[in-house]
Amino acid sequence: MNIHIPEPDRLRALLAEGRLLVLPCPYDGLSARMVARAGFPAAFMGGYAVAEGRFGWPDIGLVSPTEMLESARTIIRASGLPILVDGDTGYGGEANIVRTITDLAQAGAAAVMIEDQTWPKRCGHLPGKNVVGRDEAVARIRAAVAARDSTPTRPLILARTDARAIMGMEEALVRVRAFAAAGADLLFLEAPENEAEMRAFTEATSLPCLANMLAGGQTPRLSHGRLKEIGFAMVAYPLDLIGASAAALETTLESLGETSGSPIKQHAELLEITRFARER
């Protein structure tokens, strides 16, 4: 008899193992299946990858809550993995945040990230972003936590602050501690600029912390061993899959312009990746 374990519980079990949880960032059904096929135990659905990969847009708040929810459903279903989902700012006031958490919980999200940027938000490594006041930021997390506790699956709440770039590291750490006190399960301080700041973040809390390794971003790109040594429990790679896809598409299109082309994956291989050979 197969017993289905809710995705949040699967994520909790992975975090309890004490190893660094490496989170690729799929942006559609095929990339989600590829992540699972490669053997990763979980993944992160970030707004950056969805905006670029599904719509061809920059990450500046153009993707709607409905479109993010649809993307989450697709990625969760296609991967069969615990997926941490970007809930952005919650898309409005406390009632909007409650709906965001509730909808994503029903979709099967293992965790939902809520952040303190103003809306429309933008990639945390771009200039021009801003954050709401501390009281409003904490109220967002309290609303998310209340929504979490009212859902059957209780997805983990990943609380994010972007205050480092605007108000400095001290305010960012104050917010991290306040989010923990408000009931967040996981914490994310966006765009620390060096290893000392990264360590200050992990030492500010006993909750699992997420590192964000954005290629070309403000945060140094460190090895898994170094991230674990500094104190991180998770690491996400928001640009790597979509960047690799864009590079491969560019190369293939160049070859198609010159010859008949040579697809990287053959028809039978794609059927296997999408499980057609096993499910028909």
C-alpha positions in Angstrom: 0.0 0.0 0.0 1.4 3.4 -1.1 1.1 6.1 1.5 1.4 9.6 0.1 3.5 11.9 2.2 2.6 15.6 1.9 5.3 17.6 0.1 6.0 19.9 3.1 6.7 16.8 5.2 9.0 15.5 2.6 10.9 18.8 2.6 11.0 18.8 6.4 12.6 15.3 6.3 15.2 16.4 3.8 16.2 19.4 5.9 16.4 17.2 9.0 19.1 15.1 7.3 21.5 17.9 7.9 23.0 18.0 4.4 23.1 21.0 2.1 19.9 20.8 0.1 20.8 21.8 -3.5 17.8 23.4 -5.3 17.9 23.8 -9.1 15.3 26.2 -10.4 13.0 24.7 -13.1 10.7 27.0 -15.1 8.4 24.6 -16.9 7.3 21.0 -17.0 10.2 19.7 -19.1 12.9 21.4 -16.9 11.1 20.1 -13.8 11.2 16.5 -15.1 14.9 16.9 -16.0 15.6 18.0 -12.4 13.9 14.9 -11.0 15.6 12.7 -13.7 19.0 14.0 -12.6 18.3 12.8 -9.0 17.8 16.0 -7.1 15.4 15.5 -4.2 13.8 19.0 -4.3 13.7 22.2 -6.4 12.9 25.9 -6.2 10.4 27.6 -8.5 11.7 31.2 -8.6 10.1 34.2 -10.3 13.2 34.9 -12.3 13.2 31.6 -14.1 9.5 31.6 -14.7 9.5 35.2 -16.1 12.4 34.4 -18.4 11.6 30.8 -19.3 7.9 30.9 -19.7 7.3 34.5 -20.9 10.6 35.8 -22.1 10.3 38.7 -19.6 12.7 40.2 -17.1 12.1 39.6 -13.4 10.4 42.9 -12.6 7.0 41.9 -11.4 5.3 41.3 -14.7 4.1 37.8 -14.0 0.6 37.7 -12.4 -0.3 35.6 -9.3 -2.5 33.4 -11.5 0.4 32.7 -13.9 2.7 31.9 -11.0 0.1 29.5 -9.6 -0.3 27.8 -13.0 3.5 27.4 -13.3 3.7 26.0 -9.8 1.0 23.4 -10.6 2.8 22.4 -13.7 6.2 22.1 -12.1 5.0 20.3 -9.0 3.0 17.8 -11.1 5.8 17.2 -13.7 8.6 16.8 -11.1 6.9 14.8 -8.3 9.4 16.6 -6.0 8.9 18.9 -3.0 9.0 22.4 -4.6 9.7 25.6 -2.8 7.6 28.3 -4.6 8.2 32.0 -5.0 5.1 33.8 -3.6 6.7 37.2 -4.2 5.2 39.8 -1.9 1.9 37.9 -1.6 0.4 40.3 -4.2 -1.3 42.7 -1.9 -2.5 43.0 1.7 -2.9 40.3 4.3 -6.0 38.8 2.7 -4.0 38.5 -0.6 -1.2 36.8 1.2 -3.6 34.3 2.8 -5.0 33.5 -0.6 -1.5 33.1 -2.1 -0.5 30.6 0.6 -3.8 28.8 0.5 -3.8 28.4 -3.3 -0.2 27.3 -3.4 -0.8 24.8 -0.6 -3.7 23.3 -2.5 -1.4 23.1 -5.6 1.0 21.0 -3.5 3.8 23.5 -2.7 6.3 22.2 -0.1 7.2 25.8 0.9 6.2 29.3 -0.1 8.5 32.3 -0.1 7.1 35.8 1.0 9.4 38.8 0.7 9.5 42.4 1.9 10.0 44.3 -1.4 7.4 46.8 -2.6 5.3 45.8 -5.5 6.0 45.5 -8.4 9.1 43.7 -7.1 12.2 43.0 -9.1 15.2 40.6 -9.1 17.0 41.1 -5.8 20.3 41.7 -7.6 19.0 44.6 -9.8 19.2 48.3 -8.9 16.0 50.2 -8.2 14.3 47.8 -5.8 12.8 49.0 -2.5 11.3 47.4 0.6 8.3 48.1 2.8 8.7 49.2 6.4 9.7 46.7 9.0 6.3 46.5 10.6 4.6 45.8 7.3 7.2 43.2 6.4 6.7 41.3 9.7 2.9 41.6 9.2 3.3 39.9 5.9 5.0 36.9 7.5 2.5 36.7 10.3 -0.3 36.6 7.7 1.6 33.8 5.8 2.1 31.9 9.0 -1.6 32.1 9.9 -2.5 30.9 6.5 0.0 28.1 6.8 -1.5 26.9 10.0 -5.0 26.9 8.5 -4.1 24.6 5.6 -4.1 20.8 5.9 -0.6 20.4 4.5 1.0 23.3 6.3 3.6 24.4 3.7 6.8 25.9 5.2 7.1 29.7 5.1 10.3 31.0 3.6 10.7 34.6 4.7 12.9 36.8 2.6 14.3 40.2 3.1 15.9 42.5 0.5 16.8 45.2 3.1 20.6 44.6 2.8 20.9 46.6 -0.4 18.7 49.5 0.8 19.1 49.9 4.5 22.2 47.9 5.2 23.1 44.7 6.9 22.1 45.6 10.4 18.5 46.2 9.4 18.5 43.1 7.3 19.5 41.0 10.3 16.9 42.7 12.5 14.2 41.7 10.0 15.6 38.1 9.8 15.2 37.8 13.5 11.7 39.4 13.5 10.6 37.0 10.8 11.8 34.0 12.9 9.9 35.4 15.9 6.8 35.8 13.7 6.8 32.0 13.0 8.7 31.6 9.7 10.1 28.2 9.1 13.0 29.1 6.7 14.9 32.3 6.1 16.5 34.1 3.1 18.6 37.3 3.2 19.0 38.4 -0.4 22.2 39.6 -1.9 24.8 39.6 0.9 28.0 40.9 -0.7 30.7 38.8 0.9 31.3 35.7 3.1 31.3 37.7 6.3 27.8 39.0 5.6 26.7 35.5 4.6 28.0 34.1 7.9 26.4 37.0 9.9 23.1 35.9 8.4 23.3 32.2 9.3 24.6 33.1 12.8 21.7 35.4 13.4 19.2 32.5 13.6 18.8 28.8 14.3 16.3 28.4 11.4 17.4 26.8 8.1 18.9 29.5 5.8 18.8 29.7 2.0 21.8 30.9 -0.1 21.1 32.3 -3.5 23.8 31.6 -6.1 22.7 33.9 -8.9 25.3 33.7 -11.7 26.8 37.2 -12.0 24.9 38.5 -9.0 26.1 40.5 -5.9 26.7 37.4 -3.7 30.0 35.4 -4.2 29.4 32.0 -5.7 30.8 29.4 -3.3 31.2 25.7 -3.3 28.7 23.4 -1.6 31.3 22.6 1.1 31.9 26.3 1.9 28.2 27.1 2.0 27.6 24.3 4.5 30.6 25.4 6.5 29.2 28.9 6.7 25.9 27.5 8.0 23.5 27.3 5.1 21.0 24.5 4.9 19.8 25.2 1.3 21.2 26.7 -1.9 19.2 27.8 -5.0 20.6 28.3 -8.5 18.0 30.6 -10.1 19.8 31.3 -13.4 21.7 28.1 -14.2 18.9 26.1 -15.9 17.4 28.9 -17.9 20.9 30.2 -18.8 22.0 26.8 -20.0 18.7 26.4 -22.0 19.2 29.8 -23.7 22.8 28.9 -24.6 21.7 25.5 -26.0 18.9 27.1 -28.0 21.3 29.7 -29.4 23.7 27.0 -30.5 21.0 24.8 -32.0 19.5 27.7 -33.9 22.9 28.6 -35.4 23.3 25.0 -36.6 19.8 25.0 -38.1 20.7 28.1 -40.0 23.7 26.4 -41.6 22.7 22.8 -42.0 19.7 20.5 -41.3 20.8 20.6 -37.7 21.4 17.8 -35.2 19.1 17.8 -32.2 20.7 17.2 -28.8 18.0 14.8 -27.8 16.4 12.4 -30.2 12.7 11.6 -30.4 12.8 8.5 -28.4 14.9 10.2 -25.7 12.3 13.0 -25.3 9.5 10.5 -25.1 11.4 8.8 -22.2 12.0 12.1 -20.4 8.3 13.0 -20.6 7.5 9.4 -19.5 5.4 8.7 -22.7 7.2 5.3 -23.1 6.2 4.3 -19.6 2.7 5.8 -19.4 1.1 4.9 -22.7 
